Amino acid sequence: MPYAIHILETGGPEVMRVVDVPEELPGPGQISIDQTAVGLNFIDVYHRTGLYPIDLPAAIGLEAAGSIDKVGDGVTEFSVGDRVAYAGGGLGAYTSKRVINADAVVKIPHDVTDETAAAVMLKGFTASYLLHRTHPVKKGDIVLFHAIAGGVGLIACQILKQLGAIVVGTVGSKEKAEIARKYGCDYPIVYTEESFKDTVMDITDGVGVPVVYDSVGASTFDESIDCLAKFGTFVSFGNASGPVPPFEPGLLSQKGSLFFTRPTLMSHIGTHELVTELAGWLFNHIKNGLKVEIKQTFALKDVADAHRALESRNTTGSTILSP
Ligand SMILES: NC(=O)c1ccc[n+]([C@@H]2O[C@H](COP(=O)([O-])OP(=O)(O)OC[C@H]3O[C@@H](n4cnc5c(N)ncnc54)[C@H](OP(=O)(O)O)[C@@H]3O)[C@@H](O)[C@H]2O)c1
């Protein structure tokens, strides 16, 4: 019998329950997937804690891969046996079997494993839109990217190097700094021990950087804004330490006519065409050397341990949950 991870109430990792679920048949335009790998993402923590409110009870999770076992009426692009993956398409990825709209999925190329696809889609899509669309990074830019040894971080680091940027990345420990360096980070800073603003100002001769990508939120906001050059862009894309506190728009003028944006991936993957385009770009990058190492694997039924590891900053790179 299929099973899923449900939450009945928001709270700590213990609120996630393993429940048996009846097998669903795909309706028109839908497919059913035997899932082999589920991607762990920090947004799953926000859904679980209630920071991002959702209707309860709910199945959580946004990213997975597997093989199609049934197709609904009207589905022409996919057949039984196709290996597919998704990042989005509604909550409910934490399950052994998933019915989902065919529009949300893409085929996985033969040289990419299910685990890699589930490890890279949401994080890679995010890195792509942040660095190409939100603030297009140019060759020679000095860029500050927080939590560079994390899931989004290690992918973003490699893309930044391909774009010709100089990468200043923050990390929570010396071990993470070594990992970041291996992925191309030019200046890993252990921000739990030293000021990242001082390093940024040293590297930029006191000018500051044109862009900060900040997914840490509350604990880094004040120092991050002080790292920006005049007319710089603050990209706030996450809240790992808590949400950014409210601030007066006047702060942006005082600090040098800054731009502030709070983007979300979901605005960038609204259609099947957009998902297919981003996935094609990402899988091509993997073929050309983008490293997606799965640094941690947990059984899906042990998802509470996976959340504890992620929230206590004990993971690097991508984490997979095995159904
Ligand atoms: N807006 C979007 O479209 C979008 C899409 C995807 C992800 N995100 C955001 O991007 C960030 C990265 O996501 P991810 O799934 O790849 O996670 P992750 O980076 O693998 O994990 C989060 C990292 O944040 C750092 N961190 C700093 N302070 C923390 C604290 N108080 N508690 C926990 N972690 C803390 C830790 O790295 P250090 O120990 O090195 O500091 C931790 O490893 C998350 O904030 C996520 O919400 C946003």
The ligand as a Gaussian input file, in Angstrom:
#p B3LYP/6-31G(d) Opt

LIG

0 1
 N       12.678000      32.037000      -2.917000
 C       12.870000      30.919000      -3.589000
 O       12.446000      30.801000      -4.758000
 C       13.615000      29.779000      -2.964000
 C       13.701000      28.544000      -3.610000
 C       14.465000      27.537000      -3.028000
 C       15.120000      27.763000      -1.818000
 N       14.964000      28.975000      -1.205000
 C       15.656000      29.271000       0.047000
 O       17.031000      29.054000      -0.161000
 C       17.637000      28.644000       1.056000
 C       18.451000      27.403000       0.794000
 O       17.572000      26.292000       0.613000
 P       18.149000      24.820000       0.663000
 O       16.983000      23.908000       0.614000
 O       19.254000      24.677000      -0.316000
 O       18.751000      24.772000       2.162000
 P       20.276000      24.723000       2.615000
 O       20.984000      25.924000       2.080000
 O       20.845000      23.398000       2.284000
 O       20.127000      24.834000       4.184000
 C       19.987000      26.079000       4.795000
 C       21.340000      26.640000       5.251000
 O       21.125000      27.934000       5.805000
 C       22.164000      28.215000       6.710000
 N       21.646000      28.801000       7.950000
 C       22.039000      29.987000       8.479000
 N       21.405000      30.236000       9.622000
 C       20.598000      29.195000       9.862000
 C       19.699000      28.874000      10.920000
 N       19.508000      29.693000      11.967000
 N       19.028000      27.715000      10.844000
 C       19.189000      26.890000       9.807000
 N       20.031000      27.132000       8.756000
 C       20.735000      28.284000       8.791000
 C       22.895000      26.893000       6.997000
 O       24.149000      26.944000       6.324000
 P       25.462000      27.474000       7.142000
 O       25.606000      26.579000       8.329000
 O       26.551000      27.360000       6.169000
 O       25.137000      28.871000       7.554000
 C       22.000000      25.846000       6.381000
 O       22.731000      24.736000       5.927000
 C       16.504000      28.469000       2.071000
 O       16.395000      29.631000       2.857000
 C       15.295000      28.327000       1.188000
 O       14.124000      28.722000       1.798000
 C       14.229000      29.969000      -1.749000

